[in-house]
């Protein structure tokens, strides 16, 4: 079932889906009613039961909702590792919904590269490989998300390995931490050699430096979501 999200200023996203993908394991506990039917979707992590809409999205409620939660850390020598979970809710039977786990790993890039991308206001960027490490949704073709020219070459169940720049806006213009250590996450997917599809304001999160200096090594968490419509 091909679905297509609305066009945004940052990125025109397209998604090719076969909704036969199976549900992932629950990351949180589910409350049960008297008839043993779970009150909350079993794939929703603890703490998000009243925050997430698992019954579809869009005007008619028949579009696909995805939520993402990410956490990870950078090192003093400039390496980054982030684990991000994608929670897919297709708006139909719960058993069709699923969870993928994606890891970003790579090295820090220069301020000059950030300038070339038009992201000079961001303090950190990393040249990573985006890899699916837990394939709960083998029917999802992620290359459609950023109009990758190889999207149609991907076959059912193929592994996901995509070069991706992960960029963090961690500080205020004055160079201080933002309120509640807030940060903005931007991603840039390499679709051709030195050509990127930019997803600005991809996610919002928290930047926690490991020392009193407002720079790596640090820990990062973020959340993001999208509604993919037909």
C-alpha positions as CSV (number, residue, x, y, z in Angstrom):
1,X,0.0,0.0,0.0
2,X,1.9,3.1,-1.1
3,X,1.4,6.1,1.2
4,X,2.6,9.6,0.8
5,X,3.0,12.3,3.5
6,X,2.4,16.0,2.9
7,X,5.1,18.1,1.2
8,X,7.2,20.1,3.8
9,X,9.7,22.9,3.2
10,X,12.4,20.6,4.4
11,X,11.8,17.4,2.5
12,X,9.2,15.7,0.3
13,X,8.7,12.3,1.8
14,X,7.3,9.3,0.0
15,X,6.8,5.9,1.6
16,X,6.3,2.5,-0.1
17,X,4.6,0.1,2.3
18,X,3.2,-3.4,2.3
19,X,1.1,-3.4,5.4
20,X,1.6,-7.1,6.0
21,X,4.6,-6.4,8.3
22,X,4.2,-8.0,11.7
23,X,4.0,-6.4,15.1
24,X,7.1,-5.9,17.2
25,X,7.6,-6.7,20.9
26,X,6.2,-4.4,23.5
27,X,8.5,-1.9,25.0
28,X,6.1,-1.1,27.9
29,X,3.4,-2.6,30.0
30,X,-0.2,-2.6,28.9
31,X,-3.2,-2.1,31.2
32,X,-6.0,-4.7,30.7
33,X,-9.7,-4.3,30.9
34,X,-12.1,-6.9,32.3
35,X,-12.5,-8.7,28.9
36,X,-8.7,-9.1,28.7
37,X,-8.4,-6.6,25.8
38,X,-5.4,-4.3,26.3
39,X,-6.4,-0.8,27.1
40,X,-3.3,0.5,25.3
41,X,-1.5,-0.6,22.2
42,X,1.2,-3.2,23.3
43,X,3.9,-1.5,21.2
44,X,3.6,1.8,23.1
45,X,6.5,2.3,25.6
46,X,5.7,3.1,29.2
47,X,5.0,6.8,29.7
48,X,3.6,7.4,26.2
49,X,0.2,5.7,26.6
50,X,-1.7,9.0,26.6
51,X,0.6,10.8,24.2
52,X,0.6,8.7,21.1
53,X,-2.2,8.2,18.6
54,X,-2.1,4.6,17.5
55,X,-5.3,4.5,15.5
56,X,-4.0,6.3,12.4
57,X,-3.7,10.0,11.6
58,X,-4.7,12.6,9.0
59,X,-8.1,14.1,8.3
60,X,-9.8,10.8,7.9
61,X,-7.7,8.9,10.4
62,X,-6.6,6.4,7.8
63,X,-3.0,7.5,7.3
64,X,0.1,5.9,8.8
65,X,1.5,7.3,12.0
66,X,5.1,6.8,13.0
67,X,6.8,7.8,16.2
68,X,10.6,7.7,16.9
69,X,12.6,7.6,20.1
70,X,16.3,7.9,20.1
71,X,19.2,7.8,22.6
72,X,22.9,7.6,22.5
73,X,26.3,9.3,23.1
74,X,29.3,11.0,21.6
75,X,32.9,10.4,22.7
76,X,35.8,12.8,23.3
77,X,37.6,11.6,20.2
78,X,34.6,12.5,18.0
79,X,32.6,9.4,17.5
80,X,28.8,9.1,17.8
81,X,26.4,6.1,18.3
82,X,22.7,6.6,18.5
83,X,19.9,4.0,18.7
84,X,16.6,5.0,17.3
85,X,13.3,3.0,17.4
86,X,10.6,3.6,14.8
87,X,7.1,2.7,16.0
88,X,4.8,2.2,13.0
89,X,1.0,2.4,13.4
90,X,-1.0,1.7,10.3
91,X,-4.4,2.5,11.7
92,X,-5.8,-1.1,11.2
93,X,-5.3,-4.3,13.1
94,X,-2.7,-4.0,15.9
95,X,-0.9,-7.1,14.7
96,X,0.0,-5.2,11.5
97,X,1.9,-2.5,13.5
98,X,5.6,-3.0,14.0
99,X,8.8,-1.6,15.4
100,X,12.2,-1.2,13.7
101,X,15.5,-0.4,15.5
102,X,18.0,1.8,13.6
103,X,21.6,2.7,14.7
104,X,23.6,5.7,13.6
105,X,27.4,5.3,13.9
106,X,30.1,7.6,12.7
107,X,32.7,10.4,13.1
108,X,32.4,14.1,13.7
109,X,32.5,16.4,10.6
110,X,34.0,19.9,10.4
111,X,32.4,23.2,10.8
112,X,33.1,23.8,7.1
113,X,30.9,20.9,6.1
114,X,28.1,22.2,8.2
115,X,28.5,25.6,6.4
116,X,28.2,23.9,3.1
117,X,24.9,22.3,4.2
118,X,23.6,25.7,5.3
119,X,23.7,24.4,8.9
120,X,26.3,26.8,10.3
121,X,24.2,27.6,13.3
122,X,24.5,23.9,14.5
123,X,27.3,23.0,16.9
124,X,27.9,19.4,16.0
125,X,27.6,17.1,13.0
126,X,28.5,13.4,12.4
127,X,29.0,11.4,9.2
128,X,27.2,8.2,10.1
129,X,26.0,5.0,8.6
130,X,22.3,4.5,9.3
131,X,21.7,0.7,9.8
132,X,18.6,-1.2,10.6
133,X,19.7,-3.6,13.4
134,X,16.3,-5.1,14.4
135,X,14.0,-5.7,11.4
136,X,10.5,-5.7,12.8
137,X,9.1,-4.1,9.7
138,X,10.7,-5.8,6.7
139,X,8.1,-4.4,4.3
140,X,9.0,-0.8,4.9
141,X,11.3,0.7,2.2
142,X,13.0,3.6,4.0
143,X,14.8,4.9,0.8
144,X,11.4,6.3,-0.3
145,X,11.5,8.6,2.7
146,X,14.1,10.9,1.1
147,X,13.5,10.3,-2.6
148,X,16.6,8.1,-2.9
149,X,17.3,7.2,-6.5
150,X,17.9,3.5,-5.5
151,X,14.5,3.2,-3.8
152,X,13.0,1.1,-6.5
153,X,16.0,-1.3,-6.4
154,X,15.2,-2.3,-2.8
155,X,13.6,-5.7,-2.5
156,X,11.4,-7.1,0.3
157,X,13.5,-7.7,3.3
158,X,16.7,-6.1,2.0
159,X,19.0,-4.6,4.8
160,X,19.0,-0.9,5.4
161,X,22.4,0.8,5.2
162,X,22.3,4.5,4.3
163,X,24.9,7.2,4.7
164,X,23.4,9.9,6.9
165,X,24.7,13.1,8.5
166,X,23.3,13.6,12.0
167,X,23.5,17.3,13.0
168,X,22.7,18.8,16.4
169,X,21.8,22.4,17.3
170,X,22.6,22.2,21.0
171,X,23.3,25.8,22.2
172,X,21.7,29.2,22.1
173,X,23.1,31.9,19.9
174,X,25.1,33.2,22.9
175,X,26.8,29.8,23.2
176,X,24.9,28.8,26.4
177,X,22.8,25.7,27.0
178,X,19.1,26.2,26.1
179,X,16.3,26.0,28.6
180,X,16.1,22.3,29.9
181,X,19.1,21.5,27.7
182,X,16.9,21.5,24.6
183,X,18.3,20.7,21.2
184,X,17.1,20.4,17.6
185,X,18.1,17.4,15.4
186,X,18.7,17.7,11.7
187,X,19.4,14.8,9.3
188,X,20.9,14.9,5.8
189,X,20.6,11.7,3.8
190,X,23.3,11.2,1.1
191,X,21.3,10.3,-2.1
192,X,24.3,10.7,-4.5
193,X,28.0,11.4,-4.0
194,X,28.1,14.7,-2.0
195,X,24.4,15.3,-2.6
196,X,22.1,15.3,0.3
197,X,18.3,15.3,1.1
198,X,17.9,17.4,4.1
199,X,15.4,16.8,6.9
200,X,15.6,19.9,9.0
201,X,13.9,20.0,12.4
202,X,13.8,16.2,12.2
203,X,13.5,15.9,16.0
204,X,13.5,17.7,19.3
205,X,15.5,16.4,22.2
206,X,17.9,16.9,25.1
207,X,21.7,17.5,25.1
208,X,23.5,16.4,28.2
209,X,27.3,17.2,28.1
210,X,29.4,14.9,30.3
211,X,31.5,17.7,31.6
212,X,31.1,21.4,32.4
213,X,32.1,22.3,28.9
214,X,29.1,22.5,26.5
215,X,30.5,20.1,23.9
216,X,31.2,16.4,23.5
217,X,31.5,14.0,25.1
218,X,27.7,14.1,25.7
219,X,24.5,12.1,25.8
220,X,21.6,12.8,23.5
221,X,17.9,11.8,23.5
222,X,15.3,12.9,20.9
223,X,11.7,12.3,19.8
224,X,10.1,12.8,16.4
225,X,7.0,11.8,14.5
226,X,5.4,11.9,11.1
227,X,2.0,11.2,9.5
228,X,2.3,9.5,6.1
229,X,-0.8,10.0,4.0
230,X,-2.0,8.4,0.8
